[in-house]
Amino acid sequence: MEKNNASSILALVHIEKAAGTTLIHILRRNYLFKYCDVRPLSNCTDGFFQARDLLKMLTINPNLKVIAGHSIVPYSDIQSEFTNLRFISLMRNPIDRYISQYRHISERKGKNISFEDFLNTESVSNFQAKKIAGMADLKRAIDVINNRFLLVGISEEFDEFLLFMKHELSDIDFDPQYEEKNVAGKKVKSDFLRDKYLDQIIENNSVDLALYDYIKSSVIPRQIDRYGDTFYSDLKEFRSRKFKRVHTVLSEYSDYAYRKCYVEPITSIVRRINGLPRKGSYGLFPYPDNQPW
């Protein structure tokens, strides 16, 4: 396969329960038909989005500029074949994210799993480092971030990350206004789990905690330096703006029709032909949706 350098594509590595859903809505609104949620289209062994899948998506939408999805990872062959790909991602405090993922699986998806069983499930430990590097290896994750990512932020500093994006995405007049999406409730339950199981949660996520600290102490300061001297004044101005409706009725219906009447039906058919389930974010392997819970 020839390396594709035709145009620059932004790729969001969507880490579960790290404010990715809110960011996706912002990207959809800004790019509209040039944005697409993606997932594996072929029955590959590792279950992640591959270069051949992106080639199919470019056939479905030749104007594609932004892709996002849980199956996008920077260690598949997509980076070597599409050398112009620019990765972005948001991390979250690993303790909070870990508990939030458990609650999403048990409450929103209705999986019958105790928190003790979740603690003993290796695939969800150090989940963020594995999403970045393919394994719980701090040095490798740092190297991937430093060499393959345009931007990395933390969900606790979401406004800051949006300003970084506005600065970097010079191809459009990026509008960073947003409404929070997919926000979990019942904080009392999360606090209970944190207090009762904190030591084991920390042990299970030691690499994620170190990576999170590195992003806060090294990556974000570099991105602020790249932004320039006006960063903090621009941030203050952004936060002082009153919220206003960020979607028009036309854009909402257009986006919905594009996704539900065109992209999703076509990709579902392709997945089914290639032996994959019509629904789902990943391919055929237990990570994390198909765990035997």
C-alpha positions as CSV (number, residue, x, y, z in Angstrom):
1,M,0.0,0.0,0.0
2,E,1.4,3.4,-0.9
3,K,1.8,6.0,1.8
4,N,-1.1,8.5,1.6
5,N,0.0,12.2,2.0
6,A,-2.9,13.8,0.0
7,S,-4.2,15.9,2.8
8,S,-3.9,16.3,6.6
9,I,-6.4,14.4,8.7
10,L,-7.1,15.0,12.4
11,A,-7.6,11.8,14.4
12,L,-9.1,11.8,17.9
13,V,-8.1,8.9,20.1
14,H,-11.3,8.7,22.1
15,I,-10.4,7.3,25.6
16,E,-13.5,6.0,27.3
17,K,-14.9,8.3,30.1
18,A,-12.5,11.2,29.5
19,A,-14.8,13.9,28.0
20,G,-14.4,12.6,24.5
21,T,-18.1,12.7,23.8
22,T,-18.3,16.4,24.4
23,L,-15.2,17.0,22.2
24,I,-16.8,14.9,19.5
25,H,-19.9,17.1,19.4
26,I,-17.6,20.2,19.1
27,L,-15.7,18.6,16.2
28,R,-19.0,17.5,14.5
29,R,-20.3,21.1,14.7
30,N,-17.1,22.6,13.4
31,Y,-16.4,20.2,10.5
32,L,-19.9,18.8,9.8
33,F,-19.7,16.6,6.7
34,K,-15.9,16.6,6.9
35,Y,-16.1,14.8,10.2
36,C,-16.8,11.1,10.8
37,D,-17.1,8.6,13.7
38,V,-15.1,5.5,12.6
39,R,-14.7,1.9,13.6
40,P,-13.1,-1.2,12.1
41,L,-14.6,-2.2,8.8
42,S,-12.6,-5.4,8.2
43,N,-12.1,-8.5,10.3
44,C,-8.6,-7.8,11.5
45,T,-7.0,-9.6,14.4
46,D,-6.4,-6.7,16.8
47,G,-9.8,-5.1,16.5
48,F,-8.6,-1.5,15.9
49,F,-9.1,0.9,13.1
50,Q,-6.5,0.2,10.3
51,A,-5.2,2.0,7.3
52,R,-7.4,-0.1,5.0
53,D,-10.4,1.0,7.0
54,L,-9.4,4.7,6.5
55,L,-9.1,4.0,2.8
56,K,-12.6,2.7,2.7
57,M,-13.8,5.7,4.7
58,L,-12.2,8.1,2.2
59,T,-14.1,6.3,-0.5
60,I,-17.3,6.8,1.5
61,N,-16.4,10.5,2.1
62,P,-13.5,11.8,0.0
63,N,-13.6,15.2,1.9
64,L,-12.9,13.7,5.3
65,K,-10.8,15.9,7.5
66,V,-11.5,14.6,11.0
67,I,-12.0,11.1,12.3
68,A,-12.8,10.0,15.9
69,G,-13.5,6.7,17.7
70,H,-12.7,4.3,20.5
71,S,-10.9,2.1,17.9
72,I,-8.4,4.7,16.8
73,V,-5.0,4.1,18.3
74,P,-1.6,5.6,17.2
75,Y,0.1,2.2,17.2
76,S,-1.8,0.5,14.4
77,D,-0.6,0.7,10.8
78,I,-2.7,3.8,10.2
79,Q,0.2,6.1,11.2
80,S,2.8,4.5,8.9
81,E,0.4,4.5,5.9
82,F,-1.1,7.9,6.5
83,T,2.0,9.9,7.6
84,N,0.1,13.2,7.6
85,L,-2.3,12.0,10.3
86,R,-2.4,14.3,13.3
87,F,-3.5,12.6,16.6
88,I,-5.2,14.4,19.5
89,S,-6.5,13.0,22.7
90,L,-7.8,13.8,26.2
91,M,-6.8,12.0,29.3
92,R,-8.6,12.1,32.7
93,N,-7.5,11.7,36.3
94,P,-7.0,7.9,36.3
95,I,-8.8,7.3,39.5
96,D,-11.9,9.1,38.5
97,R,-11.8,7.7,35.0
98,Y,-11.4,4.1,36.3
99,I,-14.4,4.4,38.6
100,S,-16.5,6.2,35.8
101,Q,-15.7,3.4,33.4
102,Y,-16.9,0.8,35.9
103,R,-20.1,2.7,36.5
104,H,-20.7,3.1,32.8
105,I,-20.4,-0.6,32.3
106,S,-22.5,-1.7,35.2
107,E,-25.1,1.0,35.2
108,R,-25.5,2.3,31.6
109,K,-24.7,-1.0,29.9
110,G,-26.3,-3.1,32.5
111,K,-23.4,-5.5,32.9
112,N,-23.6,-7.7,36.0
113,I,-20.2,-7.1,37.4
114,S,-19.1,-6.2,40.9
115,F,-16.4,-3.6,41.5
116,E,-14.2,-6.4,43.0
117,D,-14.4,-8.3,39.7
118,F,-13.7,-5.1,37.8
119,L,-10.6,-4.6,39.9
120,N,-9.4,-8.0,38.9
121,T,-10.0,-7.4,35.1
122,E,-6.5,-6.7,33.7
123,S,-7.6,-5.1,30.4
124,V,-9.2,-2.1,32.2
125,S,-6.1,-1.4,34.4
126,N,-3.8,1.4,33.1
127,F,-6.4,1.8,30.3
128,Q,-5.2,5.1,29.1
129,A,-1.5,4.2,28.7
130,K,-2.6,1.0,26.8
131,K,-4.8,3.2,24.5
132,I,-1.8,5.4,23.7
133,A,1.0,2.9,23.5
134,G,-0.6,-0.5,23.2
135,M,0.7,-1.6,26.6
136,A,1.2,-0.3,30.1
137,D,4.6,1.1,29.4
138,L,5.2,4.7,30.6
139,K,8.4,5.3,28.5
140,R,6.7,4.1,25.4
141,A,3.5,6.1,26.0
142,I,5.6,9.3,26.5
143,D,7.5,8.6,23.3
144,V,4.3,8.1,21.3
145,I,2.8,11.4,22.7
146,N,5.9,13.4,22.0
147,N,6.4,12.0,18.5
148,R,2.9,11.3,17.1
149,F,0.5,13.7,18.8
150,L,-0.5,17.2,17.8
151,L,-2.2,17.9,21.1
152,V,-2.9,16.1,24.3
153,G,-4.9,17.5,27.2
154,I,-6.7,16.6,30.4
155,S,-10.4,16.6,30.8
156,E,-10.1,18.6,34.0
157,E,-8.7,21.5,31.9
158,F,-11.1,21.1,29.0
159,D,-11.3,24.9,28.2
160,E,-7.5,25.0,28.0
161,F,-7.5,22.1,25.5
162,L,-10.1,23.9,23.3
163,L,-8.0,27.0,23.1
164,F,-5.0,24.8,22.0
165,M,-7.3,23.4,19.3
166,K,-8.4,26.8,18.2
167,H,-4.8,27.9,17.9
168,E,-3.6,24.7,16.0
169,L,-6.6,24.2,13.7
170,S,-5.9,27.0,11.3
171,D,-7.7,25.3,8.4
172,I,-11.1,26.5,9.8
173,D,-12.4,29.2,12.1
174,F,-12.7,26.8,15.0
175,D,-15.5,27.6,17.4
176,P,-14.7,26.2,20.9
177,Q,-18.2,26.8,22.5
178,Y,-19.7,23.7,23.9
179,E,-22.4,21.9,26.0
180,E,-21.3,19.1,28.3
181,K,-22.4,15.7,27.0
182,N,-22.6,12.2,28.6
183,V,-21.9,13.6,32.2
184,A,-22.2,11.0,34.9
185,G,-24.2,11.6,38.1
186,K,-24.4,10.0,41.5
187,K,-21.1,11.4,42.8
188,V,-21.8,9.8,46.2
189,K,-21.4,6.3,44.8
190,S,-18.1,7.2,43.1
191,D,-16.8,8.7,46.4
192,F,-17.8,5.5,48.2
193,L,-15.9,3.3,45.7
194,R,-12.9,5.6,45.8
195,D,-12.7,5.6,49.6
196,K,-13.1,1.9,50.0
197,Y,-10.8,0.7,47.2
198,L,-8.4,3.5,46.7
199,D,-5.2,1.5,47.3
200,Q,-6.0,-1.1,44.8
201,I,-7.3,1.5,42.2
202,I,-3.9,3.3,42.5
203,E,-2.0,0.0,42.2
204,N,-4.0,-0.9,39.1
205,N,-3.4,2.4,37.4
206,S,0.1,3.3,38.5
207,V,1.3,3.8,34.9
208,D,-1.7,5.9,34.0
209,L,-1.1,8.1,37.1
210,A,2.5,8.7,36.0
211,L,1.5,9.4,32.4
212,Y,-1.2,11.8,33.6
213,D,1.4,13.7,35.8
214,Y,3.8,13.9,32.8
215,I,1.1,15.4,30.6
216,K,0.3,18.0,33.3
217,S,3.9,18.9,34.1
218,S,5.5,18.7,30.7
219,V,3.2,18.4,27.7
220,I,0.6,21.1,28.6
221,P,3.3,23.7,29.5
222,R,4.9,23.1,26.1
223,Q,1.5,23.6,24.4
224,I,1.0,26.8,26.4
225,D,4.4,28.1,25.2
226,R,3.5,27.2,21.6
227,Y,0.2,29.1,22.0
228,G,2.0,32.3,23.1
229,D,1.8,35.1,25.6
230,T,-1.9,35.7,25.3
231,F,-3.0,32.2,26.4
232,Y,-4.1,33.1,29.9
233,S,-5.9,36.3,28.9
234,D,-7.6,34.4,26.1
235,L,-8.6,31.7,28.5
236,K,-10.1,34.2,30.9
237,E,-12.1,35.8,28.1
238,F,-13.3,32.5,26.8
239,R,-14.6,31.5,30.3
240,S,-16.3,34.9,30.8
241,R,-18.5,34.5,27.7
242,K,-22.1,33.8,28.3
243,F,-23.4,30.5,26.9
244,K,-25.4,30.7,23.7
245,R,-26.9,28.0,21.5
246,V,-24.1,26.5,19.5
247,H,-26.2,24.5,17.0
248,T,-28.7,25.6,14.4
249,V,-31.7,23.4,13.6
250,L,-30.4,23.0,10.1
251,S,-26.9,21.9,11.2
252,E,-28.4,19.5,13.7
253,Y,-30.7,17.8,11.2
254,S,-28.0,17.8,8.5
255,D,-25.5,16.1,10.9
256,Y,-28.1,13.6,12.1
257,A,-29.1,12.7,8.5
258,Y,-25.5,12.4,7.4
259,R,-24.6,10.0,10.2
260,K,-27.8,8.0,10.5
261,C,-29.0,7.8,6.9
262,Y,-25.6,7.5,5.1
263,V,-22.5,6.7,7.1
264,E,-23.8,4.3,9.7
265,P,-25.9,2.2,7.3
266,I,-23.0,1.9,4.8
267,T,-20.4,1.0,7.4
268,S,-22.8,-1.5,9.1
269,I,-23.2,-3.3,5.8
270,V,-19.5,-3.4,5.2
271,R,-18.8,-4.7,8.7
272,R,-21.5,-7.4,8.3
273,I,-20.0,-8.5,4.9
274,N,-16.6,-8.7,6.5
275,G,-17.8,-10.8,9.5
276,L,-18.1,-8.1,12.1
277,P,-21.2,-7.2,14.1
278,R,-23.2,-4.3,12.6
279,K,-23.0,-2.4,15.9
280,G,-20.0,-1.7,18.1
281,S,-17.0,0.5,18.4
282,Y,-14.3,-2.1,18.0
283,G,-13.7,-5.3,16.1
284,L,-13.9,-9.0,17.2
285,F,-12.0,-9.1,20.4
286,P,-12.9,-8.6,24.1
287,Y,-11.8,-5.0,24.7
288,P,-13.7,-3.7,26.5
289,D,-17.3,-4.2,25.3
290,N,-17.2,-7.9,25.0
291,Q,-15.8,-8.9,28.4
292,P,-17.2,-12.1,29.8
293,W,-19.1,-10.4,32.6
